[in-house]
């Protein structure tokens, strides 16, 4: 099972992403700030990291720089914006209905 780390300080966004990704068989690990994201990326080794830019403690850009400097996490796929993640992960996303149909990692 592919594992995705979703990082956002809005709990509603985390819940929505978890529900969508779980629906398609992905394991979801969550973090609500950049420091947690770094810790969970190292301990959980996700296949992809979807990270918001504006985060408490350490922002998403700085957290990504730190993760890319670590040997054990530098190969992860990173994304700052969920809209870009849809394109980056080859998600078939119908913009009118706002439903994710297929996710291919």
N, C-alpha and C positions, 0 to 999 in steps of 0.2 A: 504494500500500500504506500502510495506517495504521501509525503508529509509536507505540509505547508505551514510556515510561521506567518501569522497575520499580526501586524503591530499597528495599533491605533488606540488613541486615548478616549475615543468615544465608544462606550460599551455597546450601543445599538449597532454601530458599524461592525464591531467584532461579532456580534450575534448573527447579523445578516450574512456576513462572509462565512461564518462557521456553518450555518444552516445550508447555504448553497453548496459549499465545498463538501460537507458531509453527505449531502444528497447524492453526490457523484462519486462517493467512495474514497474521498481524501481524508487523511488524518489531519486535524487542525490543532496547532499549538498556538497559544495566544500570548501577547505581551502588551502592556499598556504604556510603556515608556521605552526610551532608547537603551537604558541600562538593563532592563529585563530582556529586551530583544537580544542584546549581546550575550547575556547569560544563557538564554534559551537556545540561541543559535549554536552555541558551543556544546551545550549538553544534549540537545535533541537532534542536531545535524539534519535540518529540513532540506528538502529538495529545492524549494523556492521560498523566498522571503518577500512578502508584500508589506511594505512599510510606509506609513504616513511620513510626511516631512516634518510637520509641526507636532512635536512630542515633548512632554515634560522630561526633566532630568537631563537627558541627552537627546538632541533632535535627530531626526531620521538620517540626515546627510552625514552628520558626525558619526552616528552609530554604524552606518554603512562603511565609512572610511576605516573605522576601527576593525570591523569584521573583515574587510578586504585585506587588511594588513596581517591578519592571523592566518597561519598556515592551514588550520583545520576548517576555516570557514571561507577562505578566499575564492573557492570554486562555486559557491552557492549562486543561484540566480537571484538578483535583487530588483525590486521595482519600487518606485516612490509613489506612483499614482495608480489607483486601481483601474482607471480607464486605459492606461498604457499596459497594465498587466494583462488585460483581456487580449490585447493584440500580441503582446510578448509571449504569452503562453498558448497562443493559437486557440483562444476561446471563441466559440461561435456565439456571438452575442447579438440578439435582436434589439436594437436601440429603441424601437417603438414600444415593444411589449416589456422591455426591461427584464427579460428572462435569459438565463444562461442555459444553453442547450447542451453543449459538449465542451469538455475541458480536456485538452491533450497536452501532457507534459512530456 
